[in-house]
Amino acid sequence: MSDYLFGTDVSHYQKAINWEKVKQRGQGDFSIIKLMYESSRRKDEFFELNYSGCKKNNIPVGIYLFYYTGGNRILSIPISF
């Protein structure tokens, strides 16, 4: 047993991920998955695939939205599941 947790931070940049292999390699203690593109309000094209892959392999999931305002604008994006 390790004193550390090993996880992944993923988005469309990583393309399709073999979550079974991630788990087998001991890198599946958790995953943080990007939900949306910065300010486009479009869901990351690999979000559903990554989310379901983690769930199928019993990998705990966190979700994030990376948003750069580019100034003094206020972030206000409704999200529902």
Long-range contacts (C-beta under 8 A, 24 or more apart in sequence): 5-29, 5-30, 7-31, 7-32, 8-32, 9-34, 10-34, 10-46, 10-50, 11-44, 11-46, 12-44, 12-45, 12-46, 14-46, 15-46, 16-46, 16-49, 17-46, 17-49, 17-50, 17-53, 19-50, 19-53, 19-54, 19-56, 19-57, 19-59, 20-57, 22-57, 22-59, 23-57, 23-58, 23-59, 28-54, 28-57, 28-59, 29-59, 29-60, 30-59, 30-60, 30-61, 30-62, 31-59, 31-60, 31-61, 31-62, 32-61, 32-62, 32-63, 32-64, 33-61, 33-62, 33-63, 33-64, 34-63, 34-64, 34-65, 34-66, 35-63, 35-64, 35-65, 35-79, 36-65, 36-66, 36-67, 36-77, 36-79, 38-66, 38-67, 38-68, 39-67, 39-68, 39-69, 39-70, 41-77
